[in-house]
């Protein structure tokens, strides 16, 4: 099982009501800083940028960015636990 999948499973389980209210001690996992960071620190990703496009002359032109809805941006950037 990959570390990412195992970390996601731990995050899901720790977010459940019984773990939040009763408290639990993790024994044996995470075993190093890298796996602890995967479990407890999730960095949200912003909106994806569009790649540049070529115009008729073959020159690179930056893609036009669509305006991002403020509520959609908040949803993308909120922590995922």
N, C-alpha and C positions, 0 to 999 in steps of 0.2 A: 504494500500500500504506500502511495507517495506521501511525502511530508505535507504537501499542500492539502491533500484530501483528509489526512488525519487531523491537521490543524483546523480545517473547516468543520470536521465532526466535533472536535473539542469546543470550538466557538459556539456551535449550535447547541451542544449539550449544556454548556455553562450559561447560555442565555435563557434556558428554561426556568420556569417559575420556582420549582423546588430547589434548584441549585442557587438561585438568587436569594431566596429567603432563608434557607437552612445553612448554606455555606458548605463547601466541600474542599478537601485538600487534595491536590494533585501529587501523587507519589510516583516517581519514575518517568513522568512525561510533563513537560518538555525536558529533554536531556541536555540541551545546550542553548546558548543565547539565540542562535539562528531559529530554532524551532519555537522558542518562547516568543520571539518577535513575530513569527507567523501566526501564533495563536492570539496574542494580545494586542498587536499593533497592525491594524489594517489601514493601508493608505488608499483612500478612494481615488479613482481615476477621473479626470475631467473629460469633457466631450472630445471625441476623436476629431483630429484635423483632417481636412480633405487634402489629397495630394495635388501638386501643381499640374496644370494641363498645358498642352501645346496649342498655339493659335495657328492660323493658316500659313504663316511664314516659318513655322517650326520653332518659334521662340517660346520659352517657358513663361507662363503667365500664372501668378498665384490664383488658386481657386477662390471663388467668392464664398465667404463664410456666411452661413445662414444665421440669423439672430437666434440665440438660445433663450428659451422661455425661462424666467427666473425660478419658477417652481421646479421645472425639470432639472435645472442646474443644482438646486438645493438637494434634490433627490439623488443626483449623481455624486455629489460631494459629501453626503452625510456618511458617518462611519458605519461600517457594516459589521454587526456582531450577531 
